[in-house]
Amino acid sequence: MSLSKAEAKQLLERLIFEETDPDDWVQDVWGLSPFLGDSAAKLWEAFNTLLEICPEEKLENWLESLYQNLSE
């Protein structure tokens, strides 16, 4: 299985956020609590930054191991 960064990002977003758009999730959390919303925004920014700097091969290996662990 060979994945691009864009494909890896889509898979992770579906796994984490399911059907919710990540930006909407941040806004929903912010609406519940500005303190938690700030943390949610920082997590979303960190998620995107990590995906940008991580080599595709490492992302692919990590996703494969993640899905193996989920299927056990």
Buried (B, 14 or more C-beta within 10 A) or exposed (E): EEBEBEBBBEBBBEEEBEEEEBEEBBEEBBEEEEEEBEBBBEBBEEBEEEBEEBEBEEBBEEBEEEEEEEEE
